Amino acid sequence: MGYDNIPYITKERIIMKLEINDTFTIGYFAKKHNKRIYRKGKWTELSREWVSKSGDKLLTYYDLVNEGYRTAKGQYTIIAVGGNNAQ
């Protein structure tokens, strides 16, 4: 039995620019919890994607549930919730 009828699916990366007040869900591995976590976030004037002095990829965002800024380190996934009008 062959696998010729199974389609080959590639993972696509969609690049998007977050704007002030955009809301999203972010998932990343949190060393503190030793597991992948998901947070509801908001892009603000203080949010940014940057690289640490030690070369780690970081993303700082506003956590809507805990009402404070958090920083994701390493690989993360952002699921867009909506634009400026999202609640």
C-alpha positions in Angstrom: 0.0 0.0 0.0 1.5 3.3 -1.1 1.2 6.8 0.1 0.9 8.5 -3.3 -2.5 9.9 -2.5 -1.5 11.8 0.6 -0.9 15.5 -0.2 2.4 17.0 0.8 1.8 20.0 3.1 4.4 22.6 3.8 4.4 24.9 6.8 4.0 28.5 5.6 5.3 31.5 7.6 3.1 34.6 7.4 4.8 37.8 8.2 2.6 40.5 9.6 3.2 43.9 11.2 1.5 44.4 14.6 0.1 47.8 15.1 -0.7 49.7 18.3 -3.7 48.1 20.1 -3.6 44.9 18.1 -4.5 41.9 20.3 -3.2 38.4 19.9 -2.5 35.1 21.5 1.2 34.2 21.9 2.6 30.8 22.6 6.1 30.1 23.7 8.2 27.8 26.0 8.5 29.4 29.4 11.5 28.2 31.3 9.8 29.3 34.6 6.9 26.9 34.0 9.0 24.3 32.1 6.3 24.0 29.4 4.7 25.8 26.5 2.4 28.6 27.6 -0.2 30.7 25.9 -1.0 34.3 26.8 -3.5 36.9 25.6 -1.4 39.9 24.6 -1.7 43.4 23.2 0.8 45.4 21.1 1.6 48.8 22.7 4.0 51.7 22.3 6.4 49.8 24.7 6.1 46.5 22.8 9.0 45.4 20.7 10.9 42.5 19.0 14.6 42.6 19.8 17.8 40.7 20.4 19.4 40.4 23.8 23.1 41.1 24.3 23.7 37.3 24.5 21.9 36.9 21.1 18.5 35.6 22.2 15.5 36.6 20.1 13.0 38.4 22.4 9.5 39.8 22.1 8.1 42.2 24.7 4.3 42.5 24.9 1.5 43.6 27.3 -0.2 40.6 29.0 -3.9 41.3 29.1 -4.7 38.8 31.8 -1.9 39.6 34.3 -1.9 43.3 33.4 1.8 43.7 32.9 4.6 43.4 30.4 6.1 40.0 29.6 9.0 39.0 27.4 8.9 35.8 25.3 12.3 34.3 24.5 13.3 32.1 21.6 10.7 30.7 19.2 7.1 31.9 19.6 3.8 31.7 17.7 1.5 34.6 17.4 -2.2 34.0 16.6 -3.8 37.3 15.5 -7.1 38.1 17.2 -8.0 41.2 15.3 -7.1 44.7 14.6 -7.6 47.9 16.6 -11.3 47.2 17.1 -10.9 43.8 18.7 -12.0 43.4 22.2 
